[in-house]
Amino acid sequence: MSLTRSWRSRCRAHWRRLPAQLPSALLSLVCLTLALSVAWILFDWLLVSAVAPWAPAGSCAASSGACWPFWAEKTRFILFGTYPFDLQWRAMVVCVLLLSLSVATGQMAVRGKWPDMRLFGGIWLAGMAASFVLMGGGVGGLIPVDPTRWNGLPILLILSAIALVLALPIGVMLALARYQTRHLFLQRAAATYIEVMRGVPMVTLLFVGVFVLPLTLPKGTSIDPILAVLVALVFFHAAYFAEDVRSGLISLPAGQHEAASSLGLSFWQTARLVLLPQAVERSMPALVNSTIGAYKDTSLVVILGLHDLSATARMAFSDVAWGNQALEAYVFVGLWFLLSCSYLSWIGRRLSARAAVRAR
């Protein structure tokens, strides 16, 4: 008898909650239906209605699905562009090197276990130098390759990974210069620089780096457009990193700085040992967001004649034989950016979760 009453009471309770749960259940059903519909469309386009990779190129015109022959033939071109075909192993090594360094840096940030900073910085500097040597050649018996033929994924990684790695320490120094109050000239100079860089569009700065910067060099000297763009990107992104780090510095309790001063630490010792470790951890979500935005904005270099991954994709379907495969080309590029940005977002979530655990 008691079991029957308990069952009836539970039924009444569920019946009373039904009106409140109904909208949520309907919304979940709609979302599930949409997700299944999108999944089926993708499955049909990629596999069911797709053209097999070994089929002739002409068969793609009569198909409503993906053209796998296009990916089979043009993937290498999208990745490396017009870089000499027999030397593309060098571009591949550069991609693997920069990706390995980037992934290793992300994993160390997630685990919170860093090696000696001088060793870590030396490894990155060696990787940067090796990237330019491998891509350009002319050293150690490597065949020289003109920078105009540096295309695709290598140029994207060089201009994004290297620029961001160099911009972060500059941004930290700018943040400290603007945060401190002892040297007003230094504080105002840093604030002016940051506000000017944040107020100028990146496209304008890129044009200045490529067309104006060479005019300031001594007569008879020149600067490679790739190096000029890299310098412009470093100083542009440094301003955004500076504000992200400064937000972390401002959020720290005043007692942190006062306690360090009472121990006789100088401002720079206080910043290095006490303030920066906490400020960087607090500003990590903003730093990751700025990193993702900067990474995607690197594609703007195409307006300067530098052919990154999106530009080589457009060149791939510009071929007469593959003129209808624009969707396949941009799906390839979009998938690359989706995977790489998802990895960066995952790092940001892990760092935020670790910071929340420490705060508790």
N, C-alpha and C positions, 0 to 999 in steps of 0.2 A: 504493500500500500504506500509506504514512504517513497519507494522508487518511482511509483506512478506519479505521485505529487511532485517529486523533484523533476521528473521529465516534463510534466506539464508546465512547471514554473520556468524551466529553461526555454520551452517553446514560446511562452508568453513574452519572455524577455527578448528573444530574438525577433519576434513579431513586432514588438514596440520599436526596436532599433532599425527595422527594415527601411522605413521612410528616410532615415538619415544616411543609411548605407547605400541606398539605391543610386543616387547620382554618381558616387564613387565607383560603384560596380559597372554602371553604364559607360563611364569614361574609360575604365580599364578595358571593357569589351571593345570599345571603339579603337583604342590605341592598339590592342592586340590584333584587331582586324586590319588596321592600316599597316602594322609591322609585317603581318603575314602576306599582305598584298605586295608590299615593296620587296619582301624576300622572294616571292614567286616571280615578280618581274625581273629581278636581278638574276635569279636562277635560270629563267627562260632565256634571257638575253646572253648570258655568259656560256650556257651549256646546251640547252634544248634547241634553240634556234640558231646557235652560233655555227660559224664555218670552221671546220677542223684545221689545225695548223698546217697540215700537209696539203691542203687543197690549193688549187691555183688562185691567183689574185682575182681573176675575173669573176669567180663564183661569189665574191662578197657583195657584188652589186645586186644580186637577186635575193639576198638574205636579209632578214630583219633583225638578226642577232649580231653578236660581236664577231669581228673579223680577226680571228686568231692568226691567220697568215701575216697580217700587218704587224702584230706584236712579234712574231717569230723573225721577221725580216728587219724591222726598224728599231727594236729595243736597244741594240748596241749603238745605233745612230743617235737615238734620243739621249742615251746616257753620256756619250762622248762627242757627239757632233762631228765637226770636220777635223778633229784631231787625227793625225796620220794613223791609218788603220793598223799598220804593222807595229806602231809604237803605243797602241792604246793600253798595253800592259802597264805602262808608266802611269797613265791616268787612273787605271784601276787601283794601283798600289797607293796613289795619293788618296783616293776615296776611302779605301780600307783604313789607311793610317789616320785620317782625320775623323772618321766615324769611330774608330777604336778609341782614340783619345777622348772624344766627346762622350761616348758611352761610359768609359772608365771614370771620367770626371763626374758624370751623373750618379753612378753607383757609389762613388766615394762620398758624394754629398748626401745621398740617402742614408748610408750607413754611419755617417759622421766620423769616418776614420780617414784622416788625411796624412799623407807622407810629409816629409820635410818640404816646406814651401819652396825652398831654393831648388831642391831636386825636382819637385813637381813643375816649377816654372821652367827649369832647364829642359825638361822632357818636352814641354809644349813648344819652346823656342826651337829645339832641334827638329820637332815635327813640322813646324812652319817652314824652316829653312829647307828641309828635305822636300817638302811639297813644291816649293818654287824651283828647286834644282831639278827635280824629276820632270815637272811640267815643261820647264824652259830648256833643259838640256845645256849643252855647251860646256859641261864640266864632267871630268872623269870619263871622257870618251863618249858621253851621251850625245846623240844627234840633236842639234838645236831645233826648236820648234817655235815659230813666231807666235807671240801672245794672241794675235787675232784668231788663231785656231784653237785656243783654249775654250772649249764649249761644254755645255751640259752640266752634269753633276759635279765634276771637279771644280768648276768656277763657282758654282753655287756654294759648295762647302768651303772653299777658300774665302769667299767674301762674307760668309755668314759665321762659320765657326771661328776663324781667325779674328775677324773683326770683333766678335762678342768677347772672346777671351782677352783681347787687348783692351777693350773698352771698359771692362769691369774694374780693373785696378785704377784706371784713370777716374772712373766715376766715384769710386770709394774716396780717392784723394780730394776730388771736388766736393763731395758731401762733407768731409771733415773740414775743409777750408771754409765752407759756408756755415757749418755748425758752430765753429769756434768763435769767440767774441774778443779775443785778445788783440788780434791784428785786423783792424777794421778794413784796411785797404785790401788785404787778401780775401776777406769775407765778401766785400762788395765786388771784387773782380770775379770771384767764383760765381756769385749770384748773377752778375751781368752775363757771363759766358753761358750759364745754364739757361737763362731766360731767352737769350738770343737764339741759341740752338733749338730750343723747344718752340720758338716762335717762327722759325724758318722752315718751309717744307723741305723734306729730304731730297726731292727732285732738284730743287734749286741748289742745294749744297753739293749734290753730285755733279751738276753742271759746272759749279765753281771749281770743284776738285779736278775735273778733266780739262777744262778750257782756261780757267784763270790761274790755278796753281802753277802750271808750267811757265806762265809769263813772269812769275816772281823769282824764278830760278836764274842763276848766272847765265850769261850768254854762252851758247854752245852746249849747254846741258839740257837734258830732257828727262821726263818721267813717264814711265809706262802707264797707260790708262788704267790697267788693272790695279797697279799700286796706288795711283791717285784716287781711285774709287775706294780702295781699302782704307786709305787714310781718312777720307771723308766720312766713311761709315763708322770708323772707330771714334772720331770726335763727336759725331752726331749721337750715337747710341750712349756714349759716356754721360751725356747730359741727363738722359732719362734714367740711367742707372744711379746717377748721383742723387736724384730726387727720391728714388725708391729707398736708397740706403739712408738718406736724411730723414725720411719718415720714420724709419726704425730708430734712429738716434733720438728724435724728438719724443718718441713714445716711451723711452726709458725713464724710470723715476729719477728725480734729481739726486736722491741719496746715493746712487751708484757713482756719480762723478764726485760727490762730496767725500764719500768713503775712500775713494782712490786718492784724492788730494790730501786727505788726512794722513795717508801712508807715505806721503812725500813723492808720489809719482808725478812725472811731468804730464802735460796734456797728451803728447804723442804716446807715451807709455800707457796712460789711462785709456786712450782710444784703442791701442793695439791689444791690450791685455783684458780690458774690462768692457768697454763700450761696443766695439765693433763685433765681437762674437755674438753678443745678444742682439744688436741692431740688425745684423745680417740675417739672423734666424727669424726675427720678427718681420722683416721686409721680404722674406723669401717668396711668398705668393706674388707680390708685385714684381719682383725680379724675374720670376719664371714667366709671368704674363708679358713683361717687356721683351724677354728673350724670344718668346713665340712670335710676337708681333714683328720684331726685328728680323727674325729668320724668314718669315713670309714676305716681308717688304723688300728683301734682297732681289726679288724678281723684277723690281723697278729698273734695275741696271740695263734692261733690254732697250730702254729708250736711248742709251748711250752707245748702242752697237755691240754690247757684250751679250753673248748668247748663253743664257743659263738654261735650266731644264725646260722651262716653258717655251723658250725660243726654239730650242732644238726640236721640241714636239711639233711646233708649228712648221718648222722646216721639213719635218718628216712627212706630214700629209700634204705639203706643197708639191711633192712628187706627183706627176701626172697619173701614174699608175695607182696612187693611193689618195686621190683627191677627195674621196668621200669618207675618209676614216678620221675626221677631226675628233669625233666623239671618243674613239679608241685612244687617240693620242692624249687627249686631256684627261681621260680616265686614268691613264698610266701616271701622269703628273699628279693628279689629285690624290691617287692612292699613296704615292710617295709622301706627299705633304701630310696626308691624314695619319699615316703611320708614324712619321717622325714627330709631328706635333702631339700626337697621342702619347708618345713616350715622354716628351717634355711635360705634358700635363700630368702624367702619372708621377713623375718626379716631384712636381709641385704638390700633389695630393699627399704623397708620402712625407714630404718635409713638413707640411702643415699638420699632419696627424702626429708626427713626432714632436713638433713644438707644442701641440695641445697636451700631449702626455706629460711633457716636462712642466708645463704650466700648472697642471693638476698636482 
